[in-house]
């Protein structure tokens, strides 16, 4: 892996728990959980944050570290730590919800994405009302014109669309120069993809706009055909 | 002859700050309990204890060095938002003061401006958001006015301290738009912002320390 992922939280348990959750889907990724003060209170600690950044830069090698934070002062501590970093341009702070963003970043990293794409994957996570999907309705892609590429793929894995496939699709697409929809919803949103609730035998219709359109189609096609690694 | 403020002033400022944070610990906790996570008093007390330990270990040679040392200790040991905010403020002030052994009114006003700008840059708060900016911004304005009027460094600090105290009081009716208190919305009105309150105490300490600028050096 070429990117290290750092979690800066007020709470040691939150930092470690978020890492534990994300690591399930990204066994080869290096995570650094920074939470709480050095005497075990709730808070953030600049020294520990700098240490984690440096460890990530040294051990995770290559492209840099991507940082997920919880509340405001964790952001401020992380920003301060960037200023003290040996390679500040290689430490990227993701503006994303901690847990969802970390999972998306982890999946993208596991897939070999570089730091900027990992950050983009985390930030592509959006919370909002669940879209109401109607298979018969036109896709939500008016205004973009005809897609550059489109295709339809039948799900063959027994579980169909659930968290891991959604994260794989979203993480990969977020790292590409493409705007893609899956059954009309944003292909980079884990939440929206999960909300499609497509089961085995159901179909994913992918429409893509932009430079990496054909790459995006190929990416989803391969994931679907391989059953997301579940068969 | 010393005409400005030297390292003795900076050390005295930090020492008085530590004393004030200890004395007002419970008061700051109470303010923070009303609209925050009730740790500001404890965090500030702890942070300045760490500053005092660092000062004892490596006595600084210039005011800038003293403030830089304080910045690092506060950023690492405070724990809450005040750590990076005050840490950035003291660090920017230290950078503005540079290696100067002797701080005159203009340098001091410049350092206060740098500190305030650091807080704004780090916290992205504006005047009226019910944060420490509401103490620092009037303090900087008052300091600049005294500087323009020809006042010395002690007068600059006295004006800054008084304006910060007034500024802290003006946060009482405000609705918080930044920080943990902003989650409370309208319910944050009617309480003083703890960060503005501690800022006023710290600037008061700076002015009090400047009342003894000659110290024991000569």
Boltz contact constraints between the chains, C-beta under 6 A:
constraints:
  - contact:
      token1: [A, 37]
      token2: [B, 79]
      max_distance: 6.0
  - contact:
      token1: [A, 43]
      token2: [B, 79]
      max_distance: 6.0
  - contact:
      token1: [A, 43]
      token2: [B, 80]
      max_distance: 6.0
  - contact:
      token1: [A, 46]
      token2: [B, 75]
      max_distance: 6.0
  - contact:
      token1: [A, 46]
      token2: [B, 76]
      max_distance: 6.0
  - contact:
      token1: [A, 47]
      token2: [B, 76]
      max_distance: 6.0
  - contact:
      token1: [A, 73]
      token2: [B, 80]
      max_distance: 6.0
  - contact:
      token1: [A, 73]
      token2: [B, 81]
      max_distance: 6.0
  - contact:
      token1: [A, 76]
      token2: [B, 84]
      max_distance: 6.0
  - contact:
      token1: [A, 76]
      token2: [B, 122]
      max_distance: 6.0
  - contact:
      token1: [A, 77]
      token2: [B, 84]
      max_distance: 6.0
  - contact:
      token1: [A, 80]
      token2: [B, 75]
      max_distance: 6.0
  - contact:
      token1: [A, 80]
      token2: [B, 84]
      max_distance: 6.0
